[in-house]
């Protein structure tokens, strides 16, 4: 039996295998902000609830979103160095979750793409792994709705992955049972 395969289809290191185990056991996009060190205060939690309900109800929430972001940056600024960068990525993900929960799927997708790019640049493997799966799940769902044949579907997933900066989605496609052969 060969080395474990990552989502990029190349054998993964022991460290990456450990990261994968962490991701599979504990991580989801909803838990990622906290895993990265971004922990909402009680006030931020209440404000998030108000924003989500406002978005769902079609109410203008720009002022509340701005207030949330300013207060959240204060939380992030309490961290130093790499912990600060990690919490910042957590905040970006949290902003995406707020938009997603409020019904703004495309706006949230942009936040998640930004968080992925930041995590990739910072070498934050757990965030990168969770966000890779989430972004590819989103892309696959959208592409499956187009009714493409298998070959065009796989080519479209590869194109989407390239646009996201994901080097090779073969491992992902195999893990999800979406790649024949």
C-alpha angles and dihedrals in degrees: 000000000000131000119298114272123232126209088271090062094238119114109271128225124250088256092053090047088054090049090050089052091052091048094049094047103042115002132096129149089258093056097040098092092057092043087055093051101261105130119175120229118230089258092052091049091054092046090049090054091051091049094048092049090047092051091049090050094047092246120150107256103168092117092050092046090052091048091048091051094048092049092044091052087056088056091048091047089062088070126078135218117331091000088059092050090049093049089048090056088048089054092050089052090047091054088052091050091051091052092044093049089048091055100259098125098163094047090049091050089058090053091050091049090052091049090049092052091048093047091048092051092047094046093238099159101186093051091044092051096048093045093046091056093044094049093046091047088054092047093047093050091050093045093046089057089061093067095232120171115251097264094047090044093054091045090050092051090051090050092049090048090051090051089052093047093248104145102212127356095192094107090049093049092049093047090052093046092243099121120075122218 
